[in-house]
Amino acid sequence: MNYILFDNFRRNYLLPLTFTRPAADIRIGILTIREKWEKMLETKTSSLTEEYLQEKYPLISEENNILINGTIIPTIELVEEVKSLKKNEALVSERVIIAMHVNASDIQKINTPDSDVNEIEANSHFIKINNTWDVFAKNDEALRLDFDYLTKGRISQVLSNTNTAINPEDIFIEEGAKIECAVLNASEGPIYIGKNAEVMEGALIRGSLALCEKSTIKMGAKIYGSTTIGPECKVGGELSNVVIFGLSNKGHEGYLGNAVLGEWCNIGADSNNSNLKNTYEEVKLWSYPEKRFIKTGLQFCGLIMGDHSKCGINTMFNTGTVVGVNANIFGGGYQKNFIPSFAWGMNKEDKFNFKKAMQTAEAVMKRRGRKLDDVELRILKYINDLSVEDSFV
């Protein structure tokens, strides 16, 4: 069977995180949503997404296809329900399509299915992300599911006796990881240390936590659950309920809480975000499709930052701040609650010159042995051209 992960209208509520990727490539828990499906299905998937992303995430169709909603996080039980779908059957939950079995000619009809589709109500539990803040708000549940799935029947590497471990049966260490003179407390949630990751001396860690492959927690860091640090990141200072997709740095002192960072982001030294209003009121967050601030239902909500965005030292982010793609943020005082893509500094008339922005991105990626290729360049140019419709609020 051929499996395709599709985007629907919820993709727009996941901007700026989905400016540069399909919803299925959001990291939540330990793995991305796509990685979860591929492991459980034991096969590769392709994507049905925005046209400008399709070159990087190509659609592969066959005569028989099962389309899967890219915002849904699977369980083994849900995967079995999806695999059992017959042609023209759709697995649904409260009228939301989870998956649908279609011919190649019907793939584009996924968001407007014909009336002759047979709808089957799902029986299995699953997690669905509808908004950007769900990524950190639902990260603990997703992390626990991933931890159980990835560690089942496996034996952890031995933790060095220089460390202090609390509830060690819920600590799993992959091959090549280095941990010395740290405190790991898994009494409130599991701790997963990925392959070739490092936890430096004096780090204080509370689960649930995922430190993914080749990432580093620096000396003296304080990490609270539920936090995910994606592959090839460096983090320090204080983090609480943060999800970092990968290839990003928050390497110095400063607080980051109830936040999501995309890839290739950098948080300057001593930068902080507020995650609680002084009035203790519900936090509102900028919505791209509605072009206004909308209620999150959360009392704690910090920073959402798109790929390639960066901030200078001592940057102060307000409660509930959204930063687009490739913004270069600096300047004294509190930043605005919405910073559009390719913003430059604090002046709303200034924009990051695209050529210079790409030179910066190229230099950053080169440090990690990556190349800014033409496909990525075209995606960023598309976003740059879109951002003229955005504005400071």
Secondary structure in CASP SS format (residue, H / E / C, confidence):
PFRMAT SS
TARGET T0000
AUTHOR 0000-0000-0000
METHOD secondary structure of the structure
MODEL  1
M C 1.00
N E 1.00
Y E 1.00
I E 1.00
L E 1.00
F E 1.00
D C 1.00
N C 1.00
F C 1.00
R H 1.00
R H 1.00
N H 1.00
Y H 1.00
L C 1.00
L C 1.00
P C 1.00
L C 1.00
T C 1.00
F C 1.00
T C 1.00
R C 1.00
P C 1.00
A H 1.00
A H 1.00
D H 1.00
I C 1.00
R E 1.00
I C 1.00
G C 1.00
I C 1.00
L C 1.00
T E 1.00
I H 1.00
R H 1.00
E H 1.00
K H 1.00
W H 1.00
E H 1.00
K H 1.00
M H 1.00
L H 1.00
E C 1.00
T C 1.00
K C 1.00
T C 1.00
S E 1.00
S E 1.00
L E 1.00
T C 1.00
E C 1.00
E H 1.00
Y H 1.00
L H 1.00
Q C 1.00
E C 1.00
K C 1.00
Y C 1.00
P C 1.00
L C 1.00
I C 1.00
S C 1.00
E C 1.00
E C 1.00
N E 1.00
N E 1.00
I E 1.00
L E 1.00
I E 1.00
N E 1.00
G C 1.00
T C 1.00
I E 1.00
I E 1.00
P C 1.00
T C 1.00
I H 1.00
E H 1.00
L H 1.00
V H 1.00
E H 1.00
E H 1.00
V H 1.00
K H 1.00
S C 1.00
L C 1.00
K C 1.00
K C 1.00
N C 1.00
E E 1.00
A E 1.00
L E 1.00
V E 1.00
S E 1.00
E C 1.00
R C 1.00
V E 1.00
I E 1.00
I E 1.00
A E 1.00
M E 1.00
H E 1.00
V E 1.00
N E 1.00
A H 1.00
S H 1.00
D H 1.00
I H 1.00
Q H 1.00
K H 1.00
I C 1.00
N C 1.00
T C 1.00
P C 1.00
D C 1.00
S C 1.00
D C 1.00
V C 1.00
N E 1.00
E E 1.00
I E 1.00
E E 1.00
A C 1.00
N C 1.00
S C 1.00
H C 1.00
F C 1.00
I E 1.00
K E 1.00
I C 1.00
N C 1.00
N C 1.00
T C 1.00
W C 1.00
D H 1.00
V H 1.00
F H 1.00
A H 1.00
K C 1.00
N H 1.00
D H 1.00
E H 1.00
A H 1.00
L H 1.00
R H 1.00
L H 1.00
D H 1.00
F H 1.00
D H 1.00
Y H 1.00
L H 1.00
T H 1.00
K C 1.00
G C 1.00
R C 1.00
I C 1.00
S C 1.00
Q C 1.00
V C 1.00
L C 1.00
S C 1.00
N C 1.00
T C 1.00
N C 1.00
T E 1.00
A E 1.00
I E 1.00
N C 1.00
P H 1.00
E H 1.00
D H 1.00
I E 1.00
F E 1.00
I E 1.00
E C 1.00
E C 1.00
G C 1.00
A C 1.00
K E 1.00
I E 1.00
E C 1.00
C C 1.00
A C 1.00
V E 1.00
L E 1.00
N E 1.00
A C 1.00
S C 1.00
E C 1.00
G C 1.00
P C 1.00
I E 1.00
Y E 1.00
I E 1.00
G C 1.00
K C 1.00
N C 1.00
A C 1.00
E E 1.00
V E 1.00
M C 1.00
E C 1.00
G C 1.00
A C 1.00
L E 1.00
I E 1.00
R E 1.00
G C 1.00
S C 1.00
L E 1.00
A E 1.00
L E 1.00
C C 1.00
E C 1.00
K C 1.00
S C 1.00
T E 1.00
I E 1.00
K C 1.00
M C 1.00
G C 1.00
A C 1.00
K E 1.00
I E 1.00
Y E 1.00
G C 1.00
S C 1.00
T E 1.00
T E 1.00
I E 1.00
G C 1.00
P C 1.00
E C 1.00
C C 1.00
K E 1.00
V E 1.00
G C 1.00
G C 1.00
E E 1.00
L E 1.00
S E 1.00
N E 1.00
V E 1.00
V E 1.00
I E 1.00
F E 1.00
G E 1.00
L C 1.00
S C 1.00
N E 1.00
K E 1.00
G C 1.00
H C 1.00
E C 1.00
G C 1.00
Y E 1.00
L E 1.00
G E 1.00
N E 1.00
A E 1.00
V E 1.00
L E 1.00
G E 1.00
E E 1.00
W C 1.00
C C 1.00
N E 1.00
I E 1.00
G C 1.00
A C 1.00
D C 1.00
S C 1.00
N E 1.00
N E 1.00
S C 1.00
N C 1.00
L E 1.00
K C 1.00
N C 1.00
T C 1.00
Y C 1.00
E C 1.00
E C 1.00
V C 1.00
K E 1.00
L E 1.00
W E 1.00
S E 1.00
Y C 1.00
P C 1.00
E C 1.00
K C 1.00
R E 1.00
F E 1.00
I E 1.00
K E 1.00
T C 1.00
G C 1.00
L C 1.00
Q C 1.00
F E 1.00
C C 1.00
G C 1.00
L E 1.00
I E 1.00
M E 1.00
G C 1.00
D C 1.00
H C 1.00
S C 1.00
K E 1.00
C E 1.00
G C 1.00
I C 1.00
N C 1.00
T C 1.00
M E 1.00
F E 1.00
N C 1.00
T C 1.00
G C 1.00
T E 1.00
V E 1.00
V E 1.00
G C 1.00
V C 1.00
N C 1.00
A C 1.00
N E 1.00
I E 1.00
F C 1.00
G C 1.00
G C 1.00
G C 1.00
Y E 1.00
Q C 1.00
K C 1.00
N C 1.00
F E 1.00
I E 1.00
P C 1.00
S C 1.00
F C 1.00
A E 1.00
W E 1.00
G C 1.00
M C 1.00
N C 1.00
K C 1.00
E C 1.00
D C 1.00
K E 1.00
F C 1.00
N C 1.00
F H 1.00
K H 1.00
K H 1.00
A H 1.00
M H 1.00
Q H 1.00
T H 1.00
A H 1.00
E H 1.00
A H 1.00
V H 1.00
M H 1.00
K H 1.00
R H 1.00
R C 1.00
G C 1.00
R C 1.00
K C 1.00
L C 1.00
D C 1.00
D H 1.00
V H 1.00
E H 1.00
L H 1.00
R H 1.00
I H 1.00
L H 1.00
K H 1.00
Y H 1.00
I H 1.00
N H 1.00
D H 1.00
L H 1.00
S H 1.00
V H 1.00
E H 1.00
D C 1.00
S C 1.00
F C 1.00
V C 1.00
END
